[in-house]
Amino acid sequence: MAPTYDVIVLGLGGMGSAAAHQLAARGVRVLGLERFGPVHAHGSSHGGSRITRQSYFEDPAYVPLLLRAYELYERLERDTGREIALLCGGMMVGRPECRTVAGALRSARRWDLPHEMLDAREIRRRFPTMNPADDEVALYEARAGLLRPENTVGAHLQLAAKAGAELRFEEPVTRWEELPGGRGVRVHTAENTYTGGQLVICPGAWAPDLLSDLGVPITVERQVTYWFGPEGGVEPFLPDRHPVFIWEDADGVQVYGFPAVDGADGGVKVAFFRKGGVPCTPGTIDRTVSAAEVEAMAAAMRRVTPSLPETFLRAVTCMYSTTPDEHFVIARHPAHPETVTVACGFSGHGFKFVPVVGEIAADLALDGTTPHPIELFDPRRFGGEGQAHAGSAQPRSRGAAR
């Protein structure tokens, strides 16, 4: 008979690897299941870099979680020796009233975050790669920068295994169910059946299949990131000269980009933020990037960084799992509040929260509650049925297999 675990973690990408690490570090018996190999490129935790920032235009409620995530990323670097974060500075650019600038400023003021407001002339002086219009401004945050997603996932898997977690790869889950009376869970894969006291589901783009009873309408969308070789080489785009940025135009379209962090031939990574997202599934996503898509990206970048799109180098697809309000879902499952924790619907802006989401998921699985503010992420906001409020289930003994 298959062994019984205290907690089974379904999905070992960004969020799941962090949850497995946090749980194992607390001394419970952890099984992690992943349909692909470790640190794969089939979901949403790849692509070489992710922006991290604290002056969060999406909602000031995210800032306390970001402050904790920064602490945990620093600890992850110390504990593994891997390069995780590069805080090279970042700019939110656009007209003063646009969401990207005004929202970032609101969060910075609400939480007293260090920042500077730059007019167009100052942007051009400090960052010659940038080409703002005269009526555009930027919020500059020195503590913004980039994260290395593959290193992050690998580091969390390393620490999870070191702490005793059993990690199984190339073993996709076919279904799961709660045992009668909320006495645990049973998880089925093509090879085995496992039982555990708790289940943590971090499904990424597989959320619509694995969480069909959650009551949250999650749309999976194809997104593309691009790398271009700048005119004259990457030197002006090195991290000490060129920040990460999110730039909103007069029509509300956002583009974002990074400094050159992958050597002379690595180019500079840029993308649209959500524009052109084509609904898909993990099985139907088109991994081919068309010439028309490349030209649309190049045209957008000629406006904001004119010397960048000289030579197209490559493009990579990934998937966003987007909720209707673009906020996350992190909670006890409303239909299974005694046994199941979910972390999904990260809507294209979740990776910077990876370590703190792992911490929250471990809290919820073991204690039924968390000290972190997660009210914004309650799945019942979409009108689904259920009795459990996010983070408010009755506390339990740590490690109890139920």
N, C-alpha and C positions, 0 to 999 in steps of 0.2 A: 504493500500500500504506500502511496506517495506520502512523504512527510508533511506535517502540518507546520506552517510558518506563522509567526506573529503577524507579519504584514507582507502582502504580495504587492509589488509595484508593477503596473502594466505600462510599458513604454519607457525606454531608457535614453531618450533624447535629452534636450536641455533640462526640462523640468523633472522628468523621471529620474535622471542620473543624480540630480541634486537631492531629490526626495530619498532615493536609496542610500545616498551617503549620510544624510541627516539621521535617518532611521537606524542604520547600522551603527553609527557613532553613539547612539543612545542605548546600545546593548541588546536590541531585540533581534529576533531571527527574521531575516529579510530575504525574500526571493524577488529578483528582478527579471522580467521577461521582455524581450525585444524581438521584433519580427525580422530585423536586419542584423548586420554585424555591428560591432561597436563603432561609434563616431562615423555614421554613414551620411550619405548626401541625398537621401530619398525623401526627406521631410522638410523641416524648417530650421535646423540647427547646423547649418553649414554656410559656406561662402566666404570664409576667411576673415570677416570683420562684421561687427554690429556697432551702431552708435550707442553710447551711453551718455546720459545727461541728467541733471537734477532739476533745472528750471522747466518743469514739465507742463507743456501747453495743453495736454489732454485734460488734466484736472489736478488741482493742488493736492487732492487726497492721495495721490501716488507718492508724494515726496517723502513721507516717513519710510515707506518701503524702499525707496531708492537709497536713502541714507544708510539703511541697514544693509542693502545689497552691496554698497561700496565697501562696508566693513568686511563683509563675508568674501568679496572678491580679493581683497588684500590678504585675508587669512588663507584663501585657497592658493594664492601665489606662494606664500611663505611655506605652506605645508607640502607643496608639490614641486616647487622650483620651476614651474612652467610660466611662460609669459601669458598673462590673462588680460590685463588692462593697460592701455596706453592713453594717459590723460593729456592729450595734446591741445586741448581747448576746442570749443565749438561755438558756432553761431546759429541763431534762429533769425532768418532774414525775410524781409518783406515790407509791405507798407505798415505803418504803426498800428493800424486798426485790425490787421489780419489776425487770424487765430494763432498762427505760429508765433508771432511776436507778442501780441497782447496776452495770449494765454501763458506764454513763458514768463512774461513780466509779472503777471498776477501770481504765479507760483513762487517766483523769486522774492517778491515782496511779502507774500503770506508767510514764508518760512525763513525770511531774512537770509537768503542765499547770496553769496558774493557774485556780483555780475556787473557788467558795464553796458551802457547803451551807446552805440556807435552810429553816427550819421553816415551817409554815402561817401562823403569825402574821406572820413576817417577809416572806413572799411577799405577803400582803395589804397590808402597810404599804408595801412598795417598789413594788408593781404593783397598784394598786387595781382594775384591770380584771379581775384574776384572783380566782377563788373556790375555793381548795383546801379539801378536807375537813381536819378537825383532825389526821388521821393521815397526811396527805400531806406530802411534802418536795420540794425541788427542788435539783438541781445547777445552779448559775448559772455560765455561762461568758461573760466579757466579750468574748472574741474570736469568739463565734458571731455569726451574722447571716444575711444573705440575698445571693443572687446574682441577677443579671439574665440569664436564659438567652438571650433573643433578642440582647441586646447581646454576650454572650459568643460565640455562634456567628458573628454578624456581624463581630466583631473578629478572630476566627481566620481567617475567609474573607478579610477585608481584607488581613491580613498574609501569608497564603498566596499570594494573587494578587500582592502587591507583591514577594514573593520569587521569583516566576516560575512558580508552579504554574498549570497549565491546568485550569480548573474548568468543568465542563459540567453544566448543570442541565436539568431536564425530559428526562432521558435515562436511563430505568430500565434496569438490568442484567437481562438475561433468563437468562444462565447464564455460568459461568466454568469453566475447566479448567486443570490443570497440564500443561505441555508435556512430552513424553517425556524421561525422564532428569532431571527436575527442572530443566530448562534455562530456566524462566520460566513465564509464565502467559498465557492468552488470555482476554479478557473480551468478551462479546457484549452489545450493546444492540440496541434496535430499529433504530437508525440505522447503527451501525458495529461493527467488530471491532477491538480494541486488543490489543497485546502489551506485556508488561513483564517486568522481571526479578523483581519482587516484587509481591505483592498484600496489601493491608491491608484487612480486611473489618470495617466498623463498621456492622452492619445494623439495629440497634435491633430493632423489632418484626418485621422481615422475616427475623430469624435462622432460624426454622424452615424457611423456604424456601431461603435462600441457603447455609445451613450444615447441610444434612440429614445429612452424613457426619461431623459433629463428635463425635457420641456424647454430647451433652448434652441432656437433656430440658428445653427451655425452654418455659414456659407464658406466652403473651401474655394479659394481663388488661386489661380496661377499668377505668379509674379516673376519678374526678370530683373537680374542685376547685370551690369555691364562693366567692362574694363576697357579704357582707352589709353593709348600712348600719347602724351602731350607733345606739342610742337617744341622741339629743342630739348626734349628729355624731361625726366621727372624731378630734377633738382628744385625748381620752384614749388613743387608740390610735396616736398618732404615734410614730416610732421612738425618741425620747428618753424615752418614758414606757412603752412596751409592747414587750417583746422577742419574738423568734421563740420558739416553744415546741413541744415534743412532750410529750404528756400521756397517760399510761397509766392506765386505770381498773382496778378490782378484777378484772375479767374478762379483762384483758390486751389490751383494745381501745385502740388509740392514735389520738388526733387530733392534728393539728398546725396551727399558724397563724403569721401574720405581723403586723407592724405595718401601719398605713395608709401606703402609700408612693406612692399614685397620685392624690393630691389629694383635695379635699373630697368629690367625687362618686365617687371610685374604690372606696370601701368597704374591707373587710378580708377577706383571703383565708384560708380554712380548708379542711380536708379530713380524711377518715379516712385512716390509713396502712394500706393493703392491705385493710381490711374491705370486703366487698362486691365484690371484684374478680371480674368475670364473664369467663370465658375467651372469647377472641375471636380474630379475625385482623384485620390491617389492612383487609381488604375487608369484614368483617362487623361491625365495631364499631358499636354503636348510639350515635350522637352526640346523641341526644335525652335530656335529663335529666328524670325524672318528678317530679311534685309530691311523691310519697312519698319519693323520695330527698332532696329539699330539706328536707322536714320532719324526716327522720331526722338530717340534719346539724344543723339548727337545734336539735333537742332535745338533741343531744350538747353543743352549744356553750352552751346555757342553763345547763348544769351547771357549766362551767368558766369561761366569760366571760358572765355573765348579761345584760349590756347589749348584747352584740354582735348577736344575730340578730333585730334589730328589723325590718329590711326586706331581703328577698331581692333581690339585684341581678342576678346572672347565674351561670352555671355553664359549665365547659369540661371536655371529656373528653380523656384522654390514655391512653397504654398503658404498662404495666409489662411488661418481658420478664424473667421470674422463673425462677431456677434452683431446684432442690429444696432447697438449703441457704441460698438467698438471698445467696450470695457470687458475685462476678463470675467471668467467664471472660476472661482476658487471657494469651495464649500464642502460641507457634508452633502451627499446626494439627497435631495428632498424625499425621494421614494425609498431610500435605504439609509436613513440617518444613523443607524447603529453600526454599520459595517463598511460604508463606502465613502471615500473622499475623492473629489474630482478637481482637476486643474486643467482647464482647457479654454478655448476661445480667446487666444491672446492677440488676435486681431492685428498682427503685423508689428506690434511694439512691445512684445513681452520679453525678449531675450535678456535685456538688461536687468530683469528681476529674477533671473534663474535661481541664484542661491537663496534668496529670501522666500521664494515660492516653495523651494524644497523644505525650508525651515517651517513654513506655515503648514504644508502638507503633513509633515511629521507631527506637528502639534495636533492637528485635527485627528489624525489617525490614532494617536496614542492617548490624547487627553480629551478629545471631543471639542476643544476650544483652542483659541490662540490669542496671545496678547496683541498681535498685529491688527491694524485696522483694515478689515476686509469687507465691511458692510456694502461697499460699492459693487462687490463681485457676487452678490447673492443671486443664484439662478432664478429665484422666484420673482425677480423684477419683471420677467417676461410673461408672468401670468400662469406659470406652471403650478401644478398641484404639489402639495407637500407640507409637512409640519415643521421641518427643521429650519431654523434660521442659520445663515452662514456663521460658523464659529461659535454656535451657542448650544450644541448638543450637551447632554449631561457628561460631566467628567468621568473618566474611567481610570483604573490602575494602569500604569505604563506596562506595555508588553503583554497585556492580557490577551490570550488567544481565545476568541469567542466565536 
